[in-house]
Amino acid sequence: MSSPSGGVRMSSPGVGSGVSDGPAQAVRDLSAAFAARDLNAALACFAPGDDVGYAGSERAETAVGRVALTALLGDVFLRPEAYTWQVRETTVHIDGSRAYVFAEADGVARADAGGEENFPYRVSGLVEQVGGRWLWRHCQGSEPSA
């Protein structure tokens, strides 16, 4: 269904469903890499080159450039918990080979020692199509307050 701003709002297939929904697939691909704490898989979710960026939900979680992105995600993946999110709904605005993606999700932090913490999560940013796959140029994750 079209949103008033011309974007397309859709419910997302579940993680591991094998179904791609265009630019919104980038959100699920990055979630899978975070869940596995797989740095190479996470970096492969970003467009090639140095013109990439990431902003997480914590003040110090910002990176501009491939070197900074690698360092930041490496630090996040060394924490004693893994993060993942299940997308509930996405809004996508496509312009040629680029798109803006906004996703409402349910986040989960799984502690190495056991236990889970659930929280609302949002993922948004600019993706571009590279070799048939939608990759992040800049991604921002945030935890909306109640």
C-alpha positions in Angstrom: 0.0 0.0 0.0 1.3 3.4 -0.9 2.0 5.9 1.9 1.1 9.6 1.5 4.7 10.4 0.8 4.9 8.0 -2.2 6.7 5.2 -0.3 5.6 1.7 -0.1 4.7 0.3 3.3 4.7 -3.5 3.7 4.8 -6.2 6.3 8.0 -8.1 6.1 8.4 -11.9 5.7 10.1 -13.6 8.7 13.8 -14.0 9.1 14.9 -17.2 7.3 11.8 -17.2 5.1 13.9 -17.2 2.0 11.7 -14.4 0.5 13.4 -11.2 -0.6 11.4 -8.0 -0.6 13.8 -5.7 -2.4 15.5 -3.0 -0.4 14.0 -4.1 2.9 16.0 -7.3 2.6 19.1 -5.3 3.6 17.5 -4.9 7.1 17.1 -8.7 7.6 20.6 -9.5 6.1 22.2 -7.1 8.6 20.2 -8.6 11.5 21.3 -12.1 10.6 25.0 -11.0 10.6 24.5 -9.3 14.0 22.8 -12.4 15.4 25.8 -14.5 14.3 28.3 -11.9 15.3 29.8 -12.4 11.9 32.0 -9.4 11.1 32.6 -10.4 7.4 28.9 -11.0 6.8 28.0 -7.6 8.4 30.6 -5.8 6.3 29.3 -7.6 3.2 25.9 -5.9 3.9 27.5 -2.5 3.1 28.2 -1.1 -0.3 31.8 -1.4 -1.5 34.3 1.4 -1.0 34.9 3.8 1.9 31.8 5.9 1.5 29.8 4.0 4.1 28.5 4.8 7.6 26.7 3.4 10.6 25.0 4.9 13.6 23.8 2.7 16.4 21.6 3.4 19.3 24.4 4.4 21.7 26.1 7.8 21.5 29.6 6.3 20.8 28.2 3.9 18.1 29.0 5.9 15.0 31.3 5.1 12.2 32.1 6.9 8.9 34.3 5.0 6.4 35.2 1.3 6.1 38.0 1.3 8.6 35.8 2.9 11.3 32.9 0.7 10.4 35.0 -2.4 10.8 36.4 -1.3 14.2 32.9 -0.4 15.5 31.2 -3.6 14.4 34.2 -5.6 15.7 33.8 -4.0 19.1 30.0 -4.6 19.1 30.4 -8.3 18.2 32.9 -8.7 21.1 30.2 -7.8 23.7 28.9 -10.5 26.0 25.6 -10.5 24.1 24.4 -10.8 20.5 21.7 -8.6 19.0 19.1 -9.3 16.4 15.8 -7.8 15.3 12.6 -9.2 13.7 11.1 -6.7 11.2 7.4 -6.0 11.7 6.9 -3.4 9.0 9.0 -1.4 6.5 8.6 1.7 4.5 10.6 1.9 1.4 11.2 4.9 -1.0 12.9 3.8 -4.2 14.8 6.2 -6.5 16.5 4.2 -9.3 19.2 2.0 -7.8 19.0 3.7 -4.4 16.3 3.5 -1.7 15.6 4.8 1.7 14.4 2.1 4.1 12.7 2.5 7.5 11.8 -0.6 9.5 10.0 -1.0 12.8 11.3 -4.1 14.5 11.4 -6.1 17.7 14.9 -6.3 19.0 16.5 -9.0 21.1 19.7 -9.0 23.1 20.8 -12.6 23.8 23.3 -12.7 26.6 26.2 -15.3 26.5 25.4 -16.2 30.1 21.8 -16.9 29.1 18.6 -14.8 29.1 17.2 -12.3 26.6 16.2 -8.7 26.7 13.4 -7.6 24.3 13.2 -4.0 23.1 11.6 -1.9 20.4 14.1 -1.2 17.6 14.1 0.9 14.4 16.5 0.5 11.5 16.7 3.1 8.7 19.1 4.3 6.1 20.2 4.5 2.5 20.7 1.3 0.5 21.8 0.9 -3.1 21.6 -2.0 -5.5 25.0 -3.5 -6.2 25.2 -6.7 -8.3 21.5 -7.5 -7.7 21.7 -7.1 -3.9 20.6 -4.1 -1.8 23.5 -2.9 0.3 23.8 -0.2 3.0 25.4 3.0 2.2 24.5 4.4 5.6 22.5 2.5 8.3 21.1 3.9 11.6 19.6 1.8 14.4 17.7 3.2 17.3 15.7 2.2 20.3 12.7 4.4 20.6 11.7 5.4 24.0 8.2 4.6 25.4 
